[in-house]
């Protein structure tokens, strides 16, 4: 059981520049816990102090926005890709 | 000479120097260009602006370039049309249309933003530019990149209208149709911006790009005699335009150039099939719940609007409102505008007209309100959206013509 987590540029200051991190988890919440264990402080870059996702961050589990799934309780499988993407692009 | 002080996070107010940057490193919030308004006030006046040619560059001190623009010189200066006939149908006495369906070079308001972004890319000496787009931005980025001699990499949703595909590829752009909706395209584009040293106009050039939209607001105010209207109706996709029109009005106010205070009520328009910002406004919150778009208004089909939070805030703060309309109402809006004012707009314009009708019906906009509708794109690009009866074929004989008009053949269904 392992998942690949794609780290965006602004969060690579926590990961010593690494843009891809492997973790072993069963839910998105646990993915973030494992990330935090490896790279202390990174969770605070992703979540508010209340625990919910920051407003300008989107997380995609195998390409789907987790707000369409089960937010932080979204399950992850072996081989799942978790992409953390800043929500800063847009149109009209 | 530039009056730019730097970039500032709209969320946490952290400041950054002027550089290629997608968002705040601390909180991921969007960045905004900050100016030295006192210096601008000392340097230019309304008279200075009025003496210049009619393009977005007449407001150059309020745009984030360090040097003279070299492309997009004919962008902006579009007509503000007094719409008496449409006004009579909608029930608005003082109705105007800001008609960016005739903007240059690619017939949409997006020409304003790419003109700024691509000139900035030239200043930054970037080797290539690109964007994620629902169509109009693709056309405009491709055209202005060609004019600048820069390669462009453009990503659009797979289901885009053919006219918008052709009007991108023709400029020699590297165009990619991405499987999925705009939000999928956008996510990919953000990741590309992370990896390649290119200027993605709506990602890492976004703080500069977005400033171009302010000129839409400046022109409205100047064309009304340096007054802001009572009400403005603006189509919303990502929600950026509404924020920047508001910023434009506020800046003119701050510079002391307005005849009366900037107190326009700002109204947002979306399709029912993609209405996350309208939904937030109606729930009286700024927090956006993303949706999966399903509407003919493809240029507005952004289910996860990056600036939705700010758009909803500005609508509430200015005493405006937001409404959504069905696809048949959008088509009716396109036809109504064409038949009453002779302006053929794309689906986004149909959304704006149809929402304006609803806002009058619900008494948000009143008969005497000086009202401006933002017509942001051209109907020639979305012809598939309007299914009209085919024209009758007749013999080249006067008798055949007279027989045909007697049966009302050729009348629009």
Interface residues (C-beta under 8 A of the other chain):
Chain A: X6 X8 X9 X10 X13 X19 X54 X55 X56 X57 X58 X60 X63 X65 X67 X68 X83 X85 X86 X87 X88 X89 X90 X91 X92
Chain B: X11 X22 X23 X24 X25 X26 X27 X28 X29 X30 X109 X110 X132 X133 X134 X136 X137 X180 X182 X183 X184 X186 X187 X189 X190 X191 X193 X194 X200 X202 X203 X206 X235 X236 X237 X238 X239 X240 X241 X289 X290 X292 X299 X300 X302 X304 X305 X306 X307 X309 X348 X376
